[in-house]
Amino acid sequence: MPTTEQHLRQAQHNEAFLATFDLGITPYRDWAATVTFYAALHYLRALMARNLYTNVSTYADMDTAFARLGILKRHAEIYDAYRQLKDDSRAARYDAWLPTGADVVDMQEELRKIREFVVANV
């Protein structure tokens, strides 16, 4: 399992890639949804690694982590942000949903909540 620092670097790497999109004109907003979700996933896995919760290899394991890891159990709004990003990413990947620029801005707000929470707690 990657370390806390490796997960944080990957999350930042994903965010740097996302910043290269001009959301007003890019036809790749579906990929913006996916990249946003994966950045959030790495932030959360950094927090899990910091708390020695390393049994996370599936999305079901992520849901279990939210139910078992105390710091996440106490913050339902972080789970809600994660679930929204997960659902948006899945819709973009499998249902051919193309988010609007406004949708992507909303996703970035969910990512900001997760990033700030994780950075404050690692």
N, C-alpha and C positions, 0 to 999 in steps of 0.2 A: 504494500500500500504506500502511495506517495506520502511524503511528509506534509505538515502544515504549510511550510514555506513553498514546497513544490505546487501545492494546490493554489496557494495565493498567487504565485507567479503565473500559473496557467489561467486563472481567472482574469488577471490583469492583461495577459496576452490576448485573451478573447475580447476583452473590452477595447483594447487598442485596435484590433481588427474591426470591431463594430464602429469605431470612430471614423474609419475610412469611408463609410457609407454616407452618401448625401441623401438623407431620408426623404427629402423633398422630390427627388427625381429618380432614385434608384429603382430598377424593376426587381431588385433582389430583397425586398422587405421580408419575404418568407425566410431567407437566410438570416436576416437580422433577428427574427424571432428565435431561430435556433441558436444562434451565437449568444444571444442574451440569456437564454435558458442555461446553456452550458457554462457561461460565466457564473451564474447564480449557483449552479450545481457545484462548481469547484470552490466557491466561497464557503458553501455549507460543508463540503467535505473537509475543508481546512479546519473548520471549527470542530468537526467530529474527530479529526486526527489529533487536534490539540487536546481533546478530552478522552483520547485513547479508545474511541469508538470506531473500530476499524472494520467491522463486519458489514460493509456496504458495497455490494456488487451489483445490485439490481434497483430498479425504482421502488419495488416493494420494500427493499431494505431501507431505502430513504424514508418511506412512510413510517416504518417501524422505529427508525431512529428518532423521528419527531415525537413518537409516543413514549420512548424510553429515556432519551437523553434529557436530563433535568433542565438544562438551560434552554433547550428547544421546547420542551413541554410547557414552559411558563410563557411562551411567546407565540400565541396562535396567529398573530398577524404576520409572522415570518413564514409560518406554514402556508397561510393564505396566499402570500406573495409567491412562494415557491410553486404552489399548485396552479396558480394562474399562469405563470411562465411555462410550466410543464404542459398545461393544456393548450396554450397558444402555440408552443413549439410543435406539439403533436399534430394540431390542426394544420399547421403550415406544412409539415413533413408528409402527412398521410392523407389529408383531406383537401389538398390543393387550395388551402385558404391563403389569400394574399392580404396581409394586414395593410391598413392604411398607414400613412405617416403618423397620424394621431395615435393609432394603436401601438406603434413602436415607441412613441414617446411615453405612453402609459406603461409599456413593458420596462422601459428604462427607469421609470419611477419605482416599479417593483424591485428591480435589480438594485437601485440605490438603497432601498430599505434593507435589503439583505446584506449588501456590502457594508453599510454603516454598522449594522448589528454585529456582523462577524468581526470586523476590524476592532470594534470596541470590546470584543470578548475573546480575542485570541491573544 
